Amino acid sequence: MNKKILLVTVLLGVILLAQYTPPTTNPGPATDRIVGKSVPIAQAASAVKAGDIDVYIFGMRASLAVPLKGDPTVKLYTVAAGFNDMVLNPAPANPPCANPFSSRAIRFAMQFIVDRDYVANEIYKGFAVPMYIWLSPYDPTYSVVADLISQLGIRYDLDYARSIVDREMPKLGASKGADGKWYCQGKPVTIIGLIRIEDERKDIGDAFASALEQLGFTVDRRYVTFDVAIQTVYGTDPAQFQWHFYTEGWGKGGLDRWDTSSVSQYCASWFGYMPGWGTTGWYNYANATIDQLTDRLYKGNFKSFQEYINLYRNATLMCVQESIRVFVNTNLNAYVASPKLQGVTVDLGAGLRASVYNARNWYVPGRDVVNVGHLWVWTASSAWNPVPQGGFTDVYSVDWYRMMYDPAMWNHPFTGEPMPFRAAYTVETKGPDGQFDVPADAYRWDAKQKAWVSAGGAKAKSKVVINYAKYVGAKWHHDQPIKLADVLYIYAFLWDIANDPQKVARESGVASYVNATMSLIKGIRVLNDTAMEVYVDYWHFDPNYIAAQAVITPDMPWEVYYAVDQLVYARQTYAASRSAATKYNVPWLSLILKDHAKAASDILQDALNKGYYPESWFKIGDKVLLTKDEALARYKASTEWYSKYNHMIISQGPFYLYAIDTAKQYIELRAYRDPTYPYKPGAFYFGVATPLTIKTVNVPTVTPGQSASASVSLEVPQGAGRIYYKWGIIDATTGRFIYTSAEASTMTAPIAITVPADVTSKLTANRPYKFWVLAYAENVPIVTEATQVFVPKAAAPSPTPTTTTPPTTPSPTPTATTPTTVPSPTAITTTTVAPATGTTEALAASVVGILAVLGALAFALRRRGGGGQETKTR
């Protein structure tokens, strides 16, 4: 059945009631300037206290954050905004024993040599929690696999790890010497560990290395900084064995309600984040089954919520079995700020960094500037270019750039739900089984013909009408009008780099990543000057996911993309990605570097001198979206921009890049206050959210074979919405689940749970068990868990059985370990979804959202489309 659906964003009404008084009603941000500089972590708090900076957007060391608790001269914001893991090099060696991590069994053994509780409690002083996969209880999708993680049996057990290593190393041809060390053809088996020194990862890396030494390996500890680590790990062929393990760190880009991208990012080869990084000619790790499962998740190849759950759980199990990454801890990052700083939204996934919400609303009363500290403003591994998986792959570039552009969609900071930001949309779907016939007047870009061709005859499960009216009619930072032509050019650019054989060969990792999304888009029909209809062969149990797969954010003008295309693919004097830069020995393109920006400007100056007009890129059927005069005006404006600012970062958000000095670690952003800019201070202000917590779990007497009751008391913040929960029983001796319930929901607390008789019949009297409960609120879907030990008691003998009362029929036993329906209904019949326009509109939208739809969802990781579970190395 064809459904037309409005997707109303869930905005937390109670949270949005947090007061925000804009310092100005002018278009643009709350403050006139953002001035950023590099500040060492150890000096962050003193810099805030001294007034040198107003906020520090890099998570502080736990040892430095602890003394600041309760200090009235600063304000701490604590968010699970990053995590650490050990990435292992699985490349096969010759002889095989030279690289123990080529063995899947030995990689899995590494899960047991990490004392995660020690890391969380001692190294991080309580500012971290143990982590076993890429999700933690602070990630909404964790509820899907929480019981699965418990059943994996991963624990700190060095003896168990040793038993695996002792069994597997001889199979690789190694032998253990009298000194207890492993030898491979007479040489010590040496593991090269790259250990970052800037933060707690040094301690984690040392602990990991010490455990490896206890297993009999020789460890070459190489203490490195960001630049060296990134270039060595991600910029060299794993088969060169310049590293065997690396202390990876990640900064989150936001929450993701229903993850499909993180499981792909950390497990699948096609995503480009597994050793080899998708670079042609290098060793590339791949597991065909994981690739297939994650491809189905990412592309929406499932027919129900339950099938999504099953795919996700299966992919998770296989990924842990492969153990390319050993996840260690989620950081409860502490961000320090001045109490005077106003307009703070605490994104539950990103914290104060990587946010499109914060900088636009930050201000200090009585001042026209907000001074921002970061660990670095720029590093040699910070490349600013718009090619997906090419540029903006580290926190230092991402954090600043997100202050400068408005995405079309972004994820809600508390729910992880994608919502409209600067584009409105309507979704129609015939999925999962039906399909639209793509009409003849819809078009797609043909990389061979270098032209838009009719997409008529193609099939697509859904279509999305996207209205870019809040872009079109406004201006780019270089004062040129934004046009739908900019949007269509980027679609064509992405299709081109994913399908042109020469471009694919040049940047294979980029092509693989981009094609995963662009292959789903079957055609685009231009409706008018601001709107288009995108046919996407994608279905999701919540249509906001569908919108997110179809939308593209015009983050830079088309002519900048053209210059990048010429430098990277036509002239091949630069590379879009780090791996290609290493492979071809050319610079990694970064448009903030003066010589790189000049090269881009020279491309445009040459086009201007020759009167070059790429008409085929703008001619769609009988529509020409950009004239030659407009193209020449763009070239001129962009070259003048370079002449004025010495960079080529041109965008359309609340701030523009006024200056950046990479040597002095200085950046200055200035307010963009053109009257055509659609937002004013107060737009997209959300404040701070509070998840629910479990206070107590009460399990009265349990008798095997008889139904029992349990109650769970909660602390529920106002506006939390419906409460979702599931429960289970764990054998306290083995740590394994005996039973896991289906997910249920309630609007009230405490939660009353009935344990059916056929569940208690699985228990043995006088043996300890744990009653496990997981709960979360739909409006802040951060998971909370608790357990309570109980010991079943044998039933007292019944001296006189009676048969006068019919036996009680036991409650049906749930068989699914996960919910079979989407926890929150989302379908509403109406016309459109529009972005917020200010504080008043946002508050009104929140009321509509709470009354109309209590949805919970997320969307696939796409830097141009939204927030999601995007993560960047740091």
N, C-alpha and C positions, 0 to 999 in steps of 0.2 A: 504494500500500500504506500502511496506517495504521501509523505508527511511534510508539511511546512511548519517550521518550528522556530519560535523565538527562544533565544537562550538568554535568560535573565541572570545576570551575575549575582552570586551570593555575596552580599556586602554585610559585614557584621554591624547590625544596627547599633548595638550597645557600644561597640568599640568606636564607631564613627561619630558617636556623640561626644567623643573627646574634643575639647575645645581647641580651636585654632583661630587666631586672630591675624589675618593677613596684614603685613606692614604696608602693602600697597595694593591698589586695584588695577594697576597697569598690566597689560599683557606680559607674559613671561614669568620668570621666577620671583621668589620673595626677596632675594638679595641681588645686588648689582654685580658682585664679583665672587668667584670662588678662586682662592689662591691655594695651591697645593705644593707641598714640599716633602722631601724625604726626611723622616725622623726615625732614628733607631728605636727599636721596641723598648729598650731599657729607659729611654728618655721620654716616652710618650706621656706618661702621667705628669711628670714635672713640666713638660711643655704645655700641657693643658692648664695646669695650676698657674703657670707663669703668664698665661694669656698669649703664648706664641702661636698656639693652634686652638681651635674650638672643638675639634673632633679628630679622633684617630681611627681610620677605617681599616686598619689591619689588626687582626686579633692579637691581643697581648699574651705574653707568656703567663701561665697560670701563677707562677711564683711572684710575678709582679702585680697580678690582679688581686690576689688574696688580701694584701694589706689595704687595698682601696675599698673593701667592703665597709659600708657605713661612713665613709669619708664624705663630709658634706661639701667639700671643695670640688668634687668631681661627681659625675654620674656614670654609672656602669650599666651597659646594656649587654645582657648575656644571651647568646643565640647559638644553636647548633648549626653553624654556618660553614663548617669545613671538616675534613677527615683525613686520616693517614692510612697508608697501606704500604706493603712491600710488594713491588712488582718484580717478578722473577724472569730471568732470561731462559726460555725453553729451547733455544736453538740446539740442534744436534751437533755434537762435536766428534772429531776424529783424533784419538780414540773416544768412544762414548763416555768413558769414565771421567774425561776431562771436564764435563759439565754435568754434575749430578741433577741439575734442574731440568734436564731433558727428559727425566723420568717423571711421569705423572704421579706415581706413588710417592716419590721423594718430595715432590712439590706439595702434595697433600700432607705429608708429615710435617711440613713447615707450619701448618695451622696449629700444631700442638707445642711449638717451641716459643710461642709468644704469650707472655703473662699479661693478658689484657687488663685484668683487675689492677695489677701493679702499675701499668701505664696510666690508667685512669686516676687512681687514687694517690700514687706517689709522684710520678713524673708530672702529671697534670694537676695535682693537688685538688682533685675533685671536679676540675673544670673539663671533664671528658667522661664518656661512657664507652664501655667495650662495644666493639663492632665486629661482625662476622661476615657480612656481605656489604654491598654498596649502600644498603639502607640501615637505618637505626630506628629506634622508637620515635625519633623526631621527624621521620619521613612518613607521610600518610599511607603510602603503599605498604609500609611495613606490616600493617594488619593482615595483609594477604599471606605473608610467609612467616609470621611470628612463631607459630607452633612448629613450622618446618625447621627453622633455625635451631630451636631447642632440641629437635630430634637429630640434628646432625652430629651431636655428641662432641663437638669441638670444645676443648678445654686445654688448660696448660698442663701438659703431661710429657715431660722430656724423656722419660723412660719409654713411653709408647712410641714417640717419634724415633728414638734410637732403635727400637726393634724393627721399625720399617726400614730405616736407613741400612741397618746391618743385614737385612734380608735382600735389599735391592742393589746395593753398591756392587757386590760380587757379580750380579747379572750384567752390570755395565763393564765388567772387566777390572774392577778395582780390588785391592787387597789391603788389609789393615796391618800395619807394622807393629812391632813390639812396643813402640811408643804410643800406641792407641790412635795413630793418625792414619788416614786413608792415603793410599798411593796408587797412582795410575802410571803404569809402565815405568815404575821406579821413581816417579816424581810425585811430590805431595799434591793432592787434589786441592787446588787453590781457588777460592771463591773471591772474586773482586766485588766488594761492596761499596757503592757510592752513598755516602752518608752526608746529608745536608747539615750544616752547622748553625744556621740562623735561628733555629727554634728548638723545640723539644724533640724534633726528629733526630737530633744528634744522640740523645739519650736512648731513644727507641732503637736507632741503628746499632749503637754499641751493645745493647742488650741482645739484639738479634744475632749480631756477630759473635758474641760470647757463647750463645746457645749453640751456634754452628760449630764453634771450636770444641765444645763439650761433646758434640757428636762425632768428632774426629776429623773435621775439615780444617784446613789452613785458610785463614781469612786475611785478605789484603784490604785493610780498611783505608778507604780514600775519602778524606774529609773535604767536601767541596761546597762551593756556593752555588746559587741559582744558575748563573750563566753556564758554568762548567758542566753542571749536572744535566741541564736541559739539552745542551749540545751533544753530550756524550750518549745519553740514553736515547733521546728521540732523533738525534741527528746522525747516528751511525748504524750500520747493518749489525743486527744482533749476532750474526755469525762471525763478526770480528772479535767478539768476546772482550770488548772494552769494559764490560760490566756484567755482573751476574745477579746482583740485586740492587735495588734503589729505593730509598725512603721517599716514596711519592707523597705529595700533599695536594689536596684539592680544596678549592673554595667553591661553595655552591652558588648557583645563579638564582636560586629561588626554590620554592616548594613545587612539587608535582603530585597532584592528587592521585592519578592512576598512571604510574610510570610505564613507559614503553621504551624510553631512551637510555636511561642509566643502565638497565640490564644489557642493552646493546653496546653501550659505550665501554663497559668494563668486561664484557665477555665475548663479543662478536668481532671477527676479523674485518667484516665489511664496513664497520663503523670507522675504522682507522685508528683506534686507540690500543690495539694489541701489538706486542713486540713485532717489529717490522714496519708498523705504521702504514701499511698498504703501499709501500714504495716498491715499484717494479724493479726486479733484479736483486732485491734483498731477501733474506730469509723472512718469511711471514708466518707467524703462528696462525693456525685456523683449525676449528673443529666444525665439521660440516653440519652436524646435528644442532649444535648451538646456533650456528649461523642461520639455519632454517627456522628454528624456533623464534629467535629474536627478529628475523625478517618478517615473520608472520605477525608478531606483536607490533612492530614498528609500522607495518603497512596495513594494519587493521584486518588481517586475514583470519578473523574469528567471527563466529556467528552469534555469540551470546556472551554475557558477562562471565558465566561459568567457564566457557572455553578460554576466555582471556586469563582467568585465574589458573586454569590447568596449565596453559602454556607458560605462564610466568613461573609457576612453581617448578615445572620440569626444567626450564632454562636455569633457574636458580640452583637446583640440585646439581646439574651437570657442570655449571660454572664453578661451584665449590669443589667438585670432584677434580676438575682440571687444575684449579688453584694456580692460575697464572698470577693472580694477586692474592695476597694474604692481608685481609683488612684488619686493622688494629683498633682504631678508636675514632669516635666522633668527637670533635672538639666543641666544647661549650665556649665558643669564642667570646671573650670579654672585650667590648669596645668602650673606650673611655672618652667622655665628652664633657664640655663645660655645662654646668647646670643652667647657664644662660641660653644655650642653644635651643631654639624653638623649631617646631615643624618636623620632629623626628617620627618616622614610621619604622617600626622594627619588623622587617621582613623575617618571618620565622624560618626561612631557608637561607637567606643571604645576609641577614643581619643589617648592618649599616652600609655595607659595600655591595657592589654589583647590583645596585638598585636604580630603577628609573623613578622611584618615588621620592627619594630623600632630598637630593640637591635642589630640586625645584621648590621645595618648601622650607628649606633651612634658612634661618636668619637669626642674628643676634640683635636684640633691641638696641636702637641708637647707633647701629653701624651699618655700613653698606657693603661689608665683606664678611665672608665666612672663611676662616683659615683651616685648611684640611691637611692633616698629616697622614702619610702612608709610609710603608717600609721603603718603597721605591716609587719614584715617579715614572722611571723608565729603566729598562735593562737592555742588554744586547740581544736578549731573547724576547723582547716586546716588539712585535711587528704589527703596525697599524695598516692593514689593507682589508678590503671588503670581501675577499674571496673566502667562502665558507671552508673551515678547516685549514685555511691558509694563514690569515691574520686573526688578530684578537683571540689568541689561544693562551693567554696568561692573565692573571688577575690585574697586573699593573696597567695593561692596555685597556682591558674591559672596564675596570672600575671608573676610569676617567671618561671613556667614550660614552658610557651609558648616561652620563650627565648631559650629553650633547644631542641626543636624538630621541624622538618619540616613536616607539614601536607601534605597529598597527594593532597588535594584541599583546597582552602580558598576563602573567599569572597573578592571581590575587595573593597578597602577602601573607594571609592567614589560612586560606583554604587550599592554596595551590591550584585553584580552578582558573583556567584561562578565561579572560574577559576582554571585551573591547577596550582599546586604549585610544587610538586615534582613527580607527576605521569602524564602521558599522557593518553588520552582515545579517543575512537571512540564509538559513540552511534548508534544503529539501533533500530528502534521501529516500531511496527505494531499497536500501540495503537492509539486511546483509545479503539477501538472495536476489533482489531485483536490480535492474539497471536502467539508466536513461540512455536513449539514443542521442549521441552528441550531434547537434544540428550542423548543417553545412556552413552556416555563417559563424561557427566557432572555429578558432584557429589554434595551431601550435607552431612552434619554431622548428624548422627543419635545418639541422646543423650541416647537412650536405649542400643544400641549395642556398643556404644563408638567406632564408626568406620565411615569412609566415605562410603556411599552407593550410588549406581547409582540413579540419579534424572530423568532418562529417563521416558518419559510419562507425566511429569509435563508440565504445560503451563505457559508462561510468556509473558507479553506485550512487553518487551524490552530486549535487550542484550547490554552489555557494554564491550568492550575490553579495559582492563586497563593494561598499560605497566609501570612496576615499575623499569625500567632500571636505573633511577637516584638513586634508593635505592640499588638494587642488584649490587654488585661489589664495592660498598662503604662499610664502616665499621660502626659498633656500637661504642659507646664511649669506650667500653672495648676492642676494637681492634679486635673483631670478625667480619667476613664478614656477611653483611645482606643478607638474602636469601628469596626467595619466600616462603619458609617454615614458616618464621616468620609471613608473611601475612596470610597464610592459617590457621596457628594455632589460630590466633586471631578470624578469622571467626568461627572456630570450637568452641573455647572458648565461644563466644557469643551465638551461637546456643545452646550450652550445658547448660549455666546458665539460658537460657530462656525456656528450654524444659525438663530438668531433674526434675522430680517431687520433689525430695528431695531438690534440689538447689532452685527451685521455692519457696518452703515452707520456706526455710531458709532466702531468700532475695526476698520477694514477690514484693516489690516496684521496685527493680532492674530488676526483670524478666519481669514485665509488660512493663517497658520502653524499654528494649532491644528487646522484642518480637515484638513491634510495627514496628521495622525496619527489624529484621531478618526474620519475617514471610513473607516478600515480596521477599526475595532472594530464588529462587527456585533451583538453581544449579550453580556450578562453573566448568568450563572446563579449565584445565591447558594447555596452548598452547606451552610454552617453559620455559626457565629458568627465564624469566623476565615478562612474560605476561600471562594473563588469561582472560577468557570470562565469565562474570557474567550475569546470566539470572535473571532478576528482574521483578516481576509482578507489574509494576508501569509505569504510563504514566504521562507526564506533557506537558503543551503547549510549554514549551521550554526544549529541551533535556538536557541542563546542569543540570537541576533538576534530571533527570534520572541518570546521571553519579554520582551525589552526593549521591543518594540512594544506589548505588552499591559499592562505593569505601570504603575501610577501610585503615586507616593510621597505619602503623607499628610503633607505638611510643615507645614501649619497646620490648626487645627481648623476644622470646617465653618462654624462661626458667623463666623469671620474672613472666609472666602470670601463668606458671605452679606452681611456688612457692605460688603465691596469691591464686590459686585454692585450693592448699593443705591446706593453713592456714585458709581460709574462709569456704570452703565447705567440705573438707574431714576431717580435724581434728577439725574444728569449734572452734579454739582457738582465732580467731579474727573475726571481722565483716567487710564487705565491706562498709556498710552504717551506718550512724549515728543512724537511727531508730533501725536497727538490733542490734547495739552495746548496745543500751539502753535496748531493749527487752530481750536480752540474757545475759546482764551483762558481756560482753567481750570487750576488747579494739577495738577501731575503727582503722583499719589498716592504718598505715602511714609509708611509706617506707623511710622517712627521719629520723625517730626516731630510735636511735641506737638499742634498744632492739627489735623493730619490724623488722628492717632490718636484725638483727642477726638471728631472727627466720626464715626469708626467706632464708638467706644464709645457715642456718643449714639444711633446706629442700634440698637445692641443693647439699650440701656436702654429705648428706645421699644418695642422688641419685647417686652421683659420686662414693661413697664407694661401693654401691651395683651394680654399672654398669647398673643402670636402664635406659632403652631406650623405650620411649613411641611410639613404631613404628606405632601403629594404627593411631595416630594423623598425621603422615606424609605419610602414604601409601594411595594414591588416584588412584584407578584402578591399572594399572601396573607400576605406577610411585612412586618411593620412593624419597621424596624431601629432606630428611636429613638422613645421616648415623649415626650409633651408635657412631663412633669415633667423629663425629662432635657434637653430643649431649653431650658427655662426655667433650669435649673441652669447650663447652658453660658453663657447670656447673663449671668447673675449673676457667674460666675467670670471671664469676660472683662472685664466692666466693673470688677470689683474689681482685676484685673490692671492695667488702665490707671490706676486711681486710685493704685496702689502704685508703678508704674514709669514712667508717662507715655509709654508707647509701646504698640503692639499687635502686636509680634513675639512670637508664642507658638509654640513648636515642641516637639520631642520628643527632641533629641539629647543629647550629653554635657554641653553647657553651655547655660545660658539667658542671655538678655541682661539684665544687672542694671542697667546704666546706659550712656547714650551722650550725649555733649555735642558737638553738631555745631560749635558756636562754638569750643570749646576743643580740638577734634580729639582727643577722648578716648572710649574705649570700655572697658567692663569686663564680662567674662563670668564667671559663677560656675558651679561644678560642679553638675550635677544628679545627686544621689545617692539618689534615691528607690529603695527596695528592689525595685521592679518593673522598673527599668531593666535591660535584659538583658545589658549588656556591662561588662566590667571593664578596667582598664589592661592592655595587651598584646594586646587584640583588634585585628586589622588592623594589626599592626606588621610591616613588611617589610624595613626597612633600606635598603641601597644595592645596586643591580644594576650589572653590568659587561657591556657588549656585547662581542661578538667583534670582532677587528680583523684586517685583512689585513696580513701582515708583508712578504711578497715575492711577486712574480709572475715566474715563470721561463718564458720562451718560447725554447726551443732553435731550432736552424735550421729554417726553414720553406721548403719548396720548392713553388711553385705546381703544383697537380695531384697532389700526394702528401699522404697523411695526415700529421699532425704531432701532437706532444704538448706540453702545457703543464702546469705544476704551480703551485699556489697554497698557500703556507704561511700558517697562521692562528695567531693567539693566541686560544685558546678558553677562556673561564672555566668552571670546574666547574659542572655543572648546566645548561649551555646548551641541552642537548637536540639534536635533529636540526638539521643545518646545511643551509640552502637556498642555492642559488647559480644564477646564470645568467652567460653570457659572450657576448662579441660581438667583432667586429672593426670598427674605425673607420678610415676613410680619413683619415690625418693631415693631408692637404692641405685637404679640404673639411669635415672634422668630422662627416661623415655616416656612419651605420652601413652597412656592407656586409652584415653578417649579425648576427642576434641569436638565441641559442639559446632553447629552451624551458627552463623552470625545472627543476632537478633537486635531489636531496637526498642527503646522506650522513651517516653517524654518526661518521665519522673524518676526521682531517686529517693530512697535506695533501690538497688536492683534486687529483685527477688528471683532466685534461681531454684528450679526443681530438678533434682538429680534422679532420673528414672531408675526403677528397680533393676532393669536389665543392664544398667551401667554399674550400679553398686555391686551387682553380682560378680563383676570382674575383679573385685577387690578381695583381699585376704585379711581376716581379722587380726588385729594386733601387729600389723605391719604399717610403717609410716608411708604416707602419700602426701603430695602437694596439690592443693586446689588452686588452679591457675585462672586468673581473670585478665582479660584485655578489654580496654574501653577507650572510646574517643568520642568527641562531639563533632557533629557535622560541620559546624561553623569554624571550629579550630581542630582539624582532624589529626592532632598530634597524639600518638598512642601512649597510653599509660598501662603498665602491667603490675600485677601483684600476685603473690602466692601466700598460701597459708597451709602450714603442715597440720595434718590430722591423722588420727589412728582409728580405723574402723573397730567397732566393738562387736563381738559375737552376740547373736540374738539370744535373749534369755529363753530357756526351754518353756514351751507352752504346755502346761499340765493337761488342759482339756481343749483339744482342737474343736472349733465350732464350724459348722457348715451352714448356719442359718443366714449368714450375710454373704451375698454374692461377692466373689473376689473382685478387687479393684483392678481395672484394666490399666496396665502401666502406660505412661505417656509414650507416644511414638519416639523411637530413638532416631535422632538426626544422624544421617549417614555421611553427609557432606562435611568436609573439614573447612569449607569456606562458603560464603553466601552464594546462593544461586540466582539472586536478583541484585540489581544495582541498589546499594543501600539508600540512595536518595532519588526519588522520581524527578525528572527534569523536563519532560515534554510539556510545552505550553503553546497553544495555537495563537499566533498573532503575526506581526509583520517584520520587525527589525530589532537589531540590538545596536544601541548607540553608545559611544563612550561618554564618560562623565565630563561635565563642562565646568565644574567648580564645586565648592563646598556644598552649596545648597542642593545642586543637582545630584551630587554624590550621596548626600544624606537621603534624598527622596528615593534614589535608586536602591539604597540599602533597604528601605522599608518595602518597596516593591519586591525586591529580591527575596526577602525573608518570607513575605506572605505568599509569593507566587511560586517560588522554586527553591528547594533546599538541595541543590545539586552538589555533587562532589566529583571532580574529574580533573584531568590534566591533559597535556598534549605533548607530542613528540618533540624532542629537543631540536629547536631550530633557532639559531641566533637571530635571524631576521624576523621570525614570527612571534616570539614570546619568551617568557622567562623559563619556566620549566625547571627540570633538574639539570640544568646546564652547569657544568663544573669546569674549572680551569686550573691548570697546574700553577703552583706558586713556589 
